[in-house]
């Protein structure tokens, strides 16, 4: 998950502003996005 977010932030030219404490949020958000794509 960290690498996905690192690439995401880097590709948008945004400085890293997250840490380990944010990973659970990113995991849940990514899972919801994937499930939404599968449903469409």
mmCIF file of the N, C-alpha and C atoms, coordinates in Angstrom:
data_MODEL
# 
_entry.id   MODEL 
# 
loop_
_atom_site.group_PDB 
_atom_site.id 
_atom_site.type_symbol 
_atom_site.label_atom_id 
_atom_site.label_alt_id 
_atom_site.label_comp_id 
_atom_site.label_asym_id 
_atom_site.label_entity_id 
_atom_site.label_seq_id 
_atom_site.pdbx_PDB_ins_code 
_atom_site.Cartn_x 
_atom_site.Cartn_y 
_atom_site.Cartn_z 
_atom_site.occupancy 
_atom_site.B_iso_or_equiv 
_atom_site.pdbx_formal_charge 
_atom_site.auth_seq_id 
_atom_site.auth_comp_id 
_atom_site.auth_asym_id 
_atom_site.auth_atom_id 
_atom_site.pdbx_PDB_model_num 
ATOM 1   N N  . UNK A 1 1  ? 0.820   -1.174 0.000   1.00 0.00 ? 1  UNK A N  1 
ATOM 2   C CA . UNK A 1 1  ? 0.000   0.000  0.000   1.00 0.00 ? 1  UNK A CA 1 
ATOM 3   C C  . UNK A 1 1  ? 0.874   1.252  0.000   1.00 0.00 ? 1  UNK A C  1 
ATOM 4   N N  . UNK A 1 2  ? 1.963   1.190  0.769   1.00 0.00 ? 2  UNK A N  1 
ATOM 5   C CA . UNK A 1 2  ? 2.832   2.368  0.826   1.00 0.00 ? 2  UNK A CA 1 
ATOM 6   C C  . UNK A 1 2  ? 3.362   2.717  -0.557  1.00 0.00 ? 2  UNK A C  1 
ATOM 7   N N  . UNK A 1 3  ? 3.785   1.709  -1.311  1.00 0.00 ? 3  UNK A N  1 
ATOM 8   C CA . UNK A 1 3  ? 4.320   1.977  -2.654  1.00 0.00 ? 3  UNK A CA 1 
ATOM 9   C C  . UNK A 1 3  ? 3.254   2.557  -3.575  1.00 0.00 ? 3  UNK A C  1 
ATOM 10  N N  . UNK A 1 4  ? 2.033   2.066  -3.481  1.00 0.00 ? 4  UNK A N  1 
ATOM 11  C CA . UNK A 1 4  ? 0.954   2.619  -4.302  1.00 0.00 ? 4  UNK A CA 1 
ATOM 12  C C  . UNK A 1 4  ? 0.734   4.092  -3.996  1.00 0.00 ? 4  UNK A C  1 
ATOM 13  N N  . UNK A 1 5  ? 0.708   4.429  -2.717  1.00 0.00 ? 5  UNK A N  1 
ATOM 14  C CA . UNK A 1 5  ? 0.490   5.827  -2.335  1.00 0.00 ? 5  UNK A CA 1 
ATOM 15  C C  . UNK A 1 5  ? 1.698   6.679  -2.691  1.00 0.00 ? 5  UNK A C  1 
ATOM 16  N N  . UNK A 1 6  ? 2.893   6.139  -2.539  1.00 0.00 ? 6  UNK A N  1 
ATOM 17  C CA . UNK A 1 6  ? 4.102   6.877  -2.907  1.00 0.00 ? 6  UNK A CA 1 
ATOM 18  C C  . UNK A 1 6  ? 4.060   7.231  -4.395  1.00 0.00 ? 6  UNK A C  1 
ATOM 19  N N  . UNK A 1 7  ? 3.745   6.253  -5.228  1.00 0.00 ? 7  UNK A N  1 
ATOM 20  C CA . UNK A 1 7  ? 3.665   6.479  -6.674  1.00 0.00 ? 7  UNK A CA 1 
ATOM 21  C C  . UNK A 1 7  ? 2.562   7.475  -6.994  1.00 0.00 ? 7  UNK A C  1 
ATOM 22  N N  . UNK A 1 8  ? 1.419   7.337  -6.342  1.00 0.00 ? 8  UNK A N  1 
ATOM 23  C CA . UNK A 1 8  ? 0.293   8.248  -6.540  1.00 0.00 ? 8  UNK A CA 1 
ATOM 24  C C  . UNK A 1 8  ? 0.703   9.685  -6.227  1.00 0.00 ? 8  UNK A C  1 
ATOM 25  N N  . UNK A 1 9  ? 1.283   9.906  -5.063  1.00 0.00 ? 9  UNK A N  1 
ATOM 26  C CA . UNK A 1 9  ? 1.685   11.256 -4.661  1.00 0.00 ? 9  UNK A CA 1 
ATOM 27  C C  . UNK A 1 9  ? 2.787   11.782 -5.575  1.00 0.00 ? 9  UNK A C  1 
ATOM 28  N N  . UNK A 1 10 ? 3.770   10.939 -5.878  1.00 0.00 ? 10 UNK A N  1 
ATOM 29  C CA . UNK A 1 10 ? 4.895   11.357 -6.717  1.00 0.00 ? 10 UNK A CA 1 
ATOM 30  C C  . UNK A 1 10 ? 4.419   11.737 -8.123  1.00 0.00 ? 10 UNK A C  1 
ATOM 31  N N  . UNK A 1 11 ? 3.501   10.959 -8.685  1.00 0.00 ? 11 UNK A N  1 
ATOM 32  C CA . UNK A 1 11 ? 3.023   11.229 -10.044 1.00 0.00 ? 11 UNK A CA 1 
ATOM 33  C C  . UNK A 1 11 ? 2.255   12.541 -10.131 1.00 0.00 ? 11 UNK A C  1 
ATOM 34  N N  . UNK A 1 12 ? 1.678   12.968 -9.019  1.00 0.00 ? 12 UNK A N  1 
ATOM 35  C CA . UNK A 1 12 ? 0.946   14.239 -8.997  1.00 0.00 ? 12 UNK A CA 1 
ATOM 36  C C  . UNK A 1 12 ? 1.814   15.400 -8.534  1.00 0.00 ? 12 UNK A C  1 
ATOM 37  N N  . UNK A 1 13 ? 3.084   15.131 -8.231  1.00 0.00 ? 13 UNK A N  1 
ATOM 38  C CA . UNK A 1 13 ? 3.988   16.185 -7.798  1.00 0.00 ? 13 UNK A CA 1 
ATOM 39  C C  . UNK A 1 13 ? 3.689   16.715 -6.410  1.00 0.00 ? 13 UNK A C  1 
ATOM 40  N N  . UNK A 1 14 ? 3.076   15.870 -5.581  1.00 0.00 ? 14 UNK A N  1 
ATOM 41  C CA . UNK A 1 14 ? 2.697   16.255 -4.222  1.00 0.00 ? 14 UNK A CA 1 
ATOM 42  C C  . UNK A 1 14 ? 3.718   15.667 -3.253  1.00 0.00 ? 14 UNK A C  1 
ATOM 43  N N  . UNK A 1 15 ? 4.115   16.449 -2.258  1.00 0.00 ? 15 UNK A N  1 
ATOM 44  C CA . UNK A 1 15 ? 5.059   15.919 -1.272  1.00 0.00 ? 15 UNK A CA 1 
ATOM 45  C C  . UNK A 1 15 ? 4.367   14.881 -0.394  1.00 0.00 ? 15 UNK A C  1 
ATOM 46  N N  . UNK A 1 16 ? 5.133   13.924 0.084   1.00 0.00 ? 16 UNK A N  1 
ATOM 47  C CA . UNK A 1 16 ? 4.573   12.870 0.928   1.00 0.00 ? 16 UNK A CA 1 
ATOM 48  C C  . UNK A 1 16 ? 4.093   13.470 2.243   1.00 0.00 ? 16 UNK A C  1 
ATOM 49  N N  . UNK A 1 17 ? 2.836   13.267 2.526   1.00 0.00 ? 17 UNK A N  1 
ATOM 50  C CA . UNK A 1 17 ? 2.261   13.823 3.752   1.00 0.00 ? 17 UNK A CA 1 
ATOM 51  C C  . UNK A 1 17 ? 1.441   12.768 4.485   1.00 0.00 ? 17 UNK A C  1 
ATOM 52  N N  . UNK A 1 18 ? 1.897   11.529 4.417   1.00 0.00 ? 18 UNK A N  1 
ATOM 53  C CA . UNK A 1 18 ? 1.204   10.442 5.095   1.00 0.00 ? 18 UNK A CA 1 
ATOM 54  C C  . UNK A 1 18 ? 2.224   9.548  5.765   1.00 0.00 ? 18 UNK A C  1 
ATOM 55  N N  . UNK A 1 19 ? 1.734   8.749  6.691   1.00 0.00 ? 19 UNK A N  1 
ATOM 56  C CA . UNK A 1 19 ? 2.599   7.829  7.410   1.00 0.00 ? 19 UNK A CA 1 
ATOM 57  C C  . UNK A 1 19 ? 1.898   6.508  7.631   1.00 0.00 ? 19 UNK A C  1 
ATOM 58  N N  . UNK A 1 20 ? 2.519   5.665  8.420   1.00 0.00 ? 20 UNK A N  1 
ATOM 59  C CA . UNK A 1 20 ? 1.969   4.341  8.702   1.00 0.00 ? 20 UNK A CA 1 
ATOM 60  C C  . UNK A 1 20 ? 0.567   4.426  9.292   1.00 0.00 ? 20 UNK A C  1 
ATOM 61  N N  . UNK A 1 21 ? 0.317   5.457  10.074  1.00 0.00 ? 21 UNK A N  1 
ATOM 62  C CA . UNK A 1 21 ? -1.000  5.597  10.714  1.00 0.00 ? 21 UNK A CA 1 
ATOM 63  C C  . UNK A 1 21 ? -2.125  5.822  9.705   1.00 0.00 ? 21 UNK A C  1 
ATOM 64  N N  . UNK A 1 22 ? -1.807  6.183  8.469   1.00 0.00 ? 22 UNK A N  1 
ATOM 65  C CA . UNK A 1 22 ? -2.816  6.425  7.442   1.00 0.00 ? 22 UNK A CA 1 
ATOM 66  C C  . UNK A 1 22 ? -3.081  5.199  6.566   1.00 0.00 ? 22 UNK A C  1 
ATOM 67  N N  . UNK A 1 23 ? -2.293  4.152  6.714   1.00 0.00 ? 23 UNK A N  1 
ATOM 68  C CA . UNK A 1 23 ? -2.379  3.006  5.814   1.00 0.00 ? 23 UNK A CA 1 
ATOM 69  C C  . UNK A 1 23 ? -3.723  2.286  5.886   1.00 0.00 ? 23 UNK A C  1 
ATOM 70  N N  . UNK A 1 24 ? -4.305  2.150  7.059   1.00 0.00 ? 24 UNK A N  1 
ATOM 71  C CA . UNK A 1 24 ? -5.612  1.480  7.168   1.00 0.00 ? 24 UNK A CA 1 
ATOM 72  C C  . UNK A 1 24 ? -6.671  2.234  6.364   1.00 0.00 ? 24 UNK A C  1 
ATOM 73  N N  . UNK A 1 25 ? -6.660  3.552  6.455   1.00 0.00 ? 25 UNK A N  1 
ATOM 74  C CA . UNK A 1 25 ? -7.598  4.371  5.674   1.00 0.00 ? 25 UNK A CA 1 
ATOM 75  C C  . UNK A 1 25 ? -7.392  4.132  4.178   1.00 0.00 ? 25 UNK A C  1 
ATOM 76  N N  . UNK A 1 26 ? -6.143  4.158  3.726   1.00 0.00 ? 26 UNK A N  1 
ATOM 77  C CA . UNK A 1 26 ? -5.861  3.961  2.308   1.00 0.00 ? 26 UNK A CA 1 
ATOM 78  C C  . UNK A 1 26 ? -6.257  2.561  1.852   1.00 0.00 ? 26 UNK A C  1 
ATOM 79  N N  . UNK A 1 27 ? -6.058  1.546  2.689   1.00 0.00 ? 27 UNK A N  1 
ATOM 80  C CA . UNK A 1 27 ? -6.462  0.176  2.335   1.00 0.00 ? 27 UNK A CA 1 
ATOM 81  C C  . UNK A 1 27 ? -7.969  0.098  2.123   1.00 0.00 ? 27 UNK A C  1 
ATOM 82  N N  . UNK A 1 28 ? -8.717  0.659  3.045   1.00 0.00 ? 28 UNK A N  1 
ATOM 83  C CA . UNK A 1 28 ? -10.185 0.620  2.929   1.00 0.00 ? 28 UNK A CA 1 
ATOM 84  C C  . UNK A 1 28 ? -10.664 1.400  1.707   1.00 0.00 ? 28 UNK A C  1 
ATOM 85  N N  . UNK A 1 29 ? -10.079 2.567  1.495   1.00 0.00 ? 29 UNK A N  1 
ATOM 86  C CA . UNK A 1 29 ? -10.478 3.400  0.357   1.00 0.00 ? 29 UNK A CA 1 
ATOM 87  C C  . UNK A 1 29 ? -10.162 2.703  -0.962  1.00 0.00 ? 29 UNK A C  1 
ATOM 88  N N  . UNK A 1 30 ? -9.003  2.092  -1.077  1.00 0.00 ? 30 UNK A N  1 
ATOM 89  C CA . UNK A 1 30 ? -8.614  1.384  -2.291  1.00 0.00 ? 30 UNK A CA 1 
ATOM 90  C C  . UNK A 1 30 ? -9.533  0.190  -2.534  1.00 0.00 ? 30 UNK A C  1 
ATOM 91  N N  . UNK A 1 31 ? -9.858  -0.549 -1.486  1.00 0.00 ? 31 UNK A N  1 
ATOM 92  C CA . UNK A 1 31 ? -10.768 -1.695 -1.626  1.00 0.00 ? 31 UNK A CA 1 
ATOM 93  C C  . UNK A 1 31 ? -12.133 -1.235 -2.122  1.00 0.00 ? 31 UNK A C  1 
ATOM 94  N N  . UNK A 1 32 ? -12.640 -0.133 -1.589  1.00 0.00 ? 32 UNK A N  1 
ATOM 95  C CA . UNK A 1 32 ? -13.939 0.389  -2.041  1.00 0.00 ? 32 UNK A CA 1 
ATOM 96  C C  . UNK A 1 32 ? -13.885 0.798  -3.505  1.00 0.00 ? 32 UNK A C  1 
ATOM 97  N N  . UNK A 1 33 ? -12.786 1.426  -3.929  1.00 0.00 ? 33 UNK A N  1 
ATOM 98  C CA . UNK A 1 33 ? -12.643 1.825  -5.331  1.00 0.00 ? 33 UNK A CA 1 
ATOM 99  C C  . UNK A 1 33 ? -12.620 0.606  -6.248  1.00 0.00 ? 33 UNK A C  1 
ATOM 100 N N  . UNK A 1 34 ? -11.911 -0.438 -5.852  1.00 0.00 ? 34 UNK A N  1 
ATOM 101 C CA . UNK A 1 34 ? -11.839 -1.658 -6.662  1.00 0.00 ? 34 UNK A CA 1 
ATOM 102 C C  . UNK A 1 34 ? -13.210 -2.319 -6.746  1.00 0.00 ? 34 UNK A C  1 
ATOM 103 N N  . UNK A 1 35 ? -13.899 -2.424 -5.624  1.00 0.00 ? 35 UNK A N  1 
ATOM 104 C CA . UNK A 1 35 ? -15.225 -3.045 -5.626  1.00 0.00 ? 35 UNK A CA 1 
ATOM 105 C C  . UNK A 1 35 ? -16.214 -2.241 -6.459  1.00 0.00 ? 35 UNK A C  1 
ATOM 106 N N  . UNK A 1 36 ? -16.117 -0.937 -6.420  1.00 0.00 ? 36 UNK A N  1 
ATOM 107 C CA . UNK A 1 36 ? -17.003 -0.093 -7.215  1.00 0.00 ? 36 UNK A CA 1 
ATOM 108 C C  . UNK A 1 36 ? -16.747 -0.322 -8.706  1.00 0.00 ? 36 UNK A C  1 
ATOM 109 N N  . UNK A 1 37 ? -15.496 -0.462 -9.110  1.00 0.00 ? 37 UNK A N  1 
ATOM 110 C CA . UNK A 1 37 ? -15.177 -0.720 -10.517 1.00 0.00 ? 37 UNK A CA 1 
ATOM 111 C C  . UNK A 1 37 ? -15.708 -2.072 -10.968 1.00 0.00 ? 37 UNK A C  1 
ATOM 112 N N  . UNK A 1 38 ? -15.656 -3.053 -10.098 1.00 0.00 ? 38 UNK A N  1 
ATOM 113 C CA . UNK A 1 38 ? -16.151 -4.390 -10.448 1.00 0.00 ? 38 UNK A CA 1 
ATOM 114 C C  . UNK A 1 38 ? -17.660 -4.392 -10.593 1.00 0.00 ? 38 UNK A C  1 
ATOM 115 N N  . UNK A 1 39 ? -18.343 -3.524 -9.856  1.00 0.00 ? 39 UNK A N  1 
ATOM 116 C CA . UNK A 1 39 ? -19.800 -3.484 -9.896  1.00 0.00 ? 39 UNK A CA 1 
ATOM 117 C C  . UNK A 1 39 ? -20.316 -2.748 -11.132 1.00 0.00 ? 39 UNK A C  1 
ATOM 118 N N  . UNK A 1 40 ? -19.502 -1.878 -11.701 1.00 0.00 ? 40 UNK A N  1 
ATOM 119 C CA . UNK A 1 40 ? -19.950 -1.073 -12.858 1.00 0.00 ? 40 UNK A CA 1 
ATOM 120 C C  . UNK A 1 40 ? -19.867 -1.798 -14.151 1.00 0.00 ? 40 UNK A C  1 
# 
